[in-house]
Amino acid sequence: MQNKIQQLIEESERSLAPQFHSLEQIAYHNQKKVLQAFQNNRIALRHFAPTSGYGYGDEGRDTLGALFADIFGAEAGIVSPNILSGTHALTVGLFGLLCTGDTLFSIAGDPYDTLHEVIAGKGIGSLADYGIAFKKCDLRHGEFDYDGIRAGLSDPSVKVVFIQRSRGYEWRDALSQKQIAAACAFVRECGFEGCIFVDNCYGEFVEETEPTQNGADIAVGSLIKNPGGGIAPTGGYIVGKRAFVERIACRLTAPSIGAEVGSYMYGYQSFYQGVFLAPHVVCQALKGGLLIGACLEKLGFETSPAVTRPPYDITRAIRFRTREELIAFIQAVQEASPVDSFVQLEPWDMPGYESEVIMAAGCFVQGASIELSADAPVREPYIAYFQGGLTYEHCRYALEKILEKIVRE
Ligand SMILES: *Cc1c(COP(=O)(O)O)cnc(C)c1O
């Protein structure tokens, strides 16, 4: 069996050579972009220094925001360890921009699972509790539904148009920058003057441009995903048009202080180093994901995106035939991890998710999904989502474990 598995992996690697080459070219482009932003912002050792208390004049914090803005082609940015996760960053962003009577309009279907309660929860301080309405327009066969978008925008209460770049827990490809650029242009053609807001989680550095370079006003994401490069210990970012970023800063802190406060006594080196490494790490994860996808496709499992298509985020979905295969896959990822490899995983009712989930995250940074990780709602159809991988070699090693286990099942 060992020989067969090695043969399958080596064959797949050979057939993926052209895709690997184009991913490496994207990584090089993005590495250059990041380095130029470091140079433009004259990053120096003093920017890594810790601060305490209010953090007035905290150069490390302010420059980190400017650096991210530069990388993302935006006017301003907030990058903070006080943004606790992607969900928190998105929540702060939405509450910063929307007032009672306004409507949030998602044009890429349902937002990510952890936003459902943020939008519509009852009696927990959700957008709905503050009188902010929500409506959505589903994608059609993975494309924006332009008629539906035009109809939705005829409602003058729409103040934020929301686009989720990544797939979330959906069997669809992530949106490409080309699709996002076309949708942003269309939304403007319809006369919309509010904020186009992109949930950028899992998408950073996958293509050569970011949504804020393609017509979006705000992009938001998590530092324990792509732009943290596996090094940032926590945090999130918000980049975009200055006026919007300032409003969001007032919501993150308080209206009187905005982005002027916030200290961090562990220093900022890991955030700077993380975003420096991120283009390379994202490329490793993409190559690893393609390899795992290619081998499982050869064994007859359906994967999304199909291996022949370019990836537009770092996640990949695999449809298994049974609950047992699904759980075996997730367990194999855990067993191949550098941390907590001995843990026997079980499905559980995780806060923020609507059905039982099982998650493999044997990570250095707790739950970091830029590290090789996998999760699945345990319900039909049995789809596992996996993402990340700090090194291609780790993904390859995990693949051996996965194949051993699945073939046995
Ligand atoms: C991960 C993710 C979120 C939420 O981020 P957390 O850090 O898990 O709170 C939101 N949207 C998308 C598309 C994500 O992938």
The ligand as an SDF file (V2000), in Angstrom:
LIG
                    3D

 15 15  0  0  0  0  0  0  0  0999 V2000
  -12.9560   32.3610    9.0800 C   0  0  0  0  0  0  0  0  0  0  0  0
  -13.9440   33.2030    8.4020 C   0  0  0  0  0  0  0  0  0  0  0  0
  -14.7080   34.1250    9.1090 C   0  0  0  0  0  0  0  0  0  0  0  0
  -14.6420   34.2610   10.5850 C   0  0  0  0  0  0  0  0  0  0  0  0
  -13.3600   34.3910   11.0810 O   0  0  0  0  0  0  0  0  0  0  0  0
  -12.9850   33.8310   12.5410 P   0  0  0  0  0  0  0  0  0  0  0  0
  -11.5890   34.2990   12.7170 O   0  0  0  0  0  0  0  0  0  0  0  0
  -13.1410   32.3630   12.4900 O   0  0  0  0  0  0  0  0  0  0  0  0
  -13.9380   34.4660   13.4860 O   0  0  0  0  0  0  0  0  0  0  0  0
  -15.5870   34.8980    8.3870 C   0  0  0  0  0  0  0  0  0  0  0  0
  -15.7160   34.7650    7.0690 N   0  0  0  0  0  0  0  0  0  0  0  0
  -15.0090   33.8810    6.3600 C   0  0  0  0  0  0  0  0  0  0  0  0
  -15.1980   33.7760    4.8870 C   0  0  0  0  0  0  0  0  0  0  0  0
  -14.0970   33.0780    7.0120 C   0  0  0  0  0  0  0  0  0  0  0  0
  -13.3850   32.2010    6.3070 O   0  0  0  0  0  0  0  0  0  0  0  0
  1  2  1  0
  2  3  1  0
  2 14  2  0
  3  4  1  0
  3 10  2  0
  4  5  1  0
  5  6  1  0
  6  7  2  0
  6  8  1  0
  6  9  1  0
 10 11  1  0
 11 12  2  0
 12 13  1  0
 12 14  1  0
 14 15  1  0
M  END
$$$$
